[in-house]
Amino acid sequence: MEFLHVYKNFVKKYKIEFLKQNPKTFIEKWYFKNIIDEINFVFEEIKNIKDVNNKNILALILSRAMRSCRATTHSDLATLVEPVSTTYYCSKHGKICKPIFSIIKWWKTYSKDTVKRIKEFEKLKTETHQYCLSGDARTIDIFTALSKKKKSFADILNRQKISGIFSSPPYVGLIDYHEQHAYAYNLFGFDRKDKLEIGPLFKGHTKEAQKNYVEGISAVLNNCKRYLKRDYNVFLVANDKYNLYSEIANKAGMKITNTFKRPVLNRTEKDKGTYSEIIFHLKENRCL
Ligand SMILES: C[S@@+](CC[C@H](N)C(=O)[O-])C[C@H]1O[C@@H](n2cnc3c(N)ncnc32)[C@H](O)[C@@H]1O
């Protein structure tokens, strides 16, 4: 009650407008009007920047800041449940927390953090090629898609093929990734492709969902095999609660040659409890 009183005074003092009734978009549902106004202001400023690199970096900072400004409890940051517009007991921090009224704190934090990461990466990066292709991993034609974007890199890959994959695939019924990043789809006007998600939360983790997941991930591996050289290495980070990965490997004509345990120590959401993920090392199954 004590905190609520202070909170209400702040709301009055800073003329905070709460969430919209009958929201039509993700942003209307999950952001206070004051936050939306600030985001729109910053986004308009970013649009006027001529230098493409600076523009992209600032857009990235804005999208990181936006993720932290949704009107949710801290414990539901990864999987949104219901918007909040008042004080609440926060199980993540063990104290009373409140939804935030301005993006400024996160804008500053992510500005510094992003620049720090870029500087760090500058030192670590080697003279190699990288490209980020977006598409359905079950069907994307990697070489053709890449040759449209970065021909010189595609030519090298066509000659020598791909040595391996390191990936963290989705897990069965755990997260709706489109929903988790809906703010960015909304802000930047990206097309949503929810139906292409493998193992989304909205499909649950029933036997049927597990079967679809096995089909989905093995289809990805079978698609990727077309681009891999002989004796390839595939590493997949998985929280394999339902023991599906030996079947997945089988369906993809691969075998699990090693498993490594990876402790997950820092999680954004709910409990701060640690858990382990497995990194599967897969190779071609020569016995087939
Ligand atoms: C565990 S996350 C890993 C994300 C990223 N590798 C990382 O470490 O931040 C799994 C990702 O797989 C993506 N995904 C799900 N289905 C997909 C599909 N059919 N094709 C490509 N990506 C997919 C999800 O959208 C999500 O971004």
The ligand as an SDF file (V2000), in Angstrom:
LIG
                    3D

 27 29  0  0  0  0  0  0  0  0999 V2000
   16.6230  -21.0050  -29.2240 C   0  0  0  0  0  0  0  0  0  0  0  0
   16.3360  -19.7020  -30.4030 S   0  0  0  0  0  0  0  0  0  0  0  0
   17.9680  -19.3670  -30.8960 C   0  0  0  0  0  0  0  0  0  0  0  0
   18.1330  -18.0370  -31.5070 C   0  0  0  0  0  0  0  0  0  0  0  0
   19.5830  -17.6840  -31.8350 C   0  0  0  0  0  0  0  0  0  0  0  0
   20.3200  -18.7660  -32.4220 N   0  0  0  0  0  0  0  0  0  0  0  0
   20.2390  -17.2280  -30.5940 C   0  0  0  0  0  0  0  0  0  0  0  0
   21.0700  -17.9540  -30.0500 O   0  0  0  0  0  0  0  0  0  0  0  0
   19.9040  -16.1370  -30.1470 O   0  0  0  0  0  0  0  0  0  0  0  0
   15.5960  -20.5800  -31.7330 C   0  0  0  0  0  0  0  0  0  0  0  0
   15.3120  -19.7260  -32.9720 C   0  0  0  0  0  0  0  0  0  0  0  0
   14.8540  -20.5740  -34.0310 O   0  0  0  0  0  0  0  0  0  0  0  0
   13.9090  -19.8420  -34.7980 C   0  0  0  0  0  0  0  0  0  0  0  0
   13.0820  -20.7400  -35.6430 N   0  0  0  0  0  0  0  0  0  0  0  0
   11.9730  -21.4450  -35.3110 C   0  0  0  0  0  0  0  0  0  0  0  0
   11.4830  -22.1010  -36.3890 N   0  0  0  0  0  0  0  0  0  0  0  0
   12.2960  -21.7930  -37.4290 C   0  0  0  0  0  0  0  0  0  0  0  0
   12.3330  -22.1520  -38.8200 C   0  0  0  0  0  0  0  0  0  0  0  0
   11.3880  -22.9440  -39.3690 N   0  0  0  0  0  0  0  0  0  0  0  0
   13.3220  -21.6440  -39.5900 N   0  0  0  0  0  0  0  0  0  0  0  0
   14.2690  -20.8250  -39.0690 C   0  0  0  0  0  0  0  0  0  0  0  0
   14.3140  -20.4420  -37.7720 N   0  0  0  0  0  0  0  0  0  0  0  0
   13.3290  -20.9230  -36.9620 C   0  0  0  0  0  0  0  0  0  0  0  0
   13.1100  -19.1070  -33.7220 C   0  0  0  0  0  0  0  0  0  0  0  0
   12.3800  -18.0380  -34.2760 O   0  0  0  0  0  0  0  0  0  0  0  0
   14.2270  -18.6740  -32.7700 C   0  0  0  0  0  0  0  0  0  0  0  0
   14.7130  -17.4240  -33.1660 O   0  0  0  0  0  0  0  0  0  0  0  0
  1  2  1  0
  2  3  1  0
  2 10  1  0
  3  4  1  0
  4  5  1  0
  5  6  1  0
  5  7  1  0
  7  8  2  0
  7  9  1  0
 10 11  1  0
 11 12  1  0
 11 26  1  0
 12 13  1  0
 13 14  1  0
 13 24  1  0
 14 15  1  0
 14 23  1  0
 15 16  2  0
 16 17  1  0
 17 18  1  0
 17 23  2  0
 18 19  1  0
 18 20  2  0
 20 21  1  0
 21 22  2  0
 22 23  1  0
 24 25  1  0
 24 26  1  0
 26 27  1  0
M  CHG  2   2   1   9  -1
M  END
$$$$
